């Protein structure tokens, strides 16, 4: 019984650590994700069932969440203001000297630069990787 309790506590601690990124470093950049199945229920939209098993990728930077998805729309919002659970990497992707305006301009011009949304070739994972690459390489952290 004690072993089961300890195992449960360990699992809870790991899950909490993964779901709560440290926002103490305002220049930090984090990857996060949400389950597509939850997003689909919320929006009442239907993608092919196989895609509902995946994840929607997010980027957190300077207290904001950046995301890009279905229909090629991007959104900038506060963390944890979603009906779906956000899981954040426990370790940040890096430190950036960019401003929120730099990240917003990148997001606004993303479709013009990389093309329309495509479930396989230009989805939220591609957006998140490219945004993080931009934040970590274009604006050198001070």
PyMOL commands that set and color helices and strands:
alter all, ss='L'
color gray80, all
select helices_A, chain A and resi 2-19+36-43+49-53+70-72+100-108+110-114+124-137
alter helices_A, ss='H'
color red, helices_A
select strands_A, chain A and resi 28-35+55-61+64-69+73-77+87-88+94-95
alter strands_A, ss='S'
color yellow, strands_A
deselect
rebuild
show_as cartoon
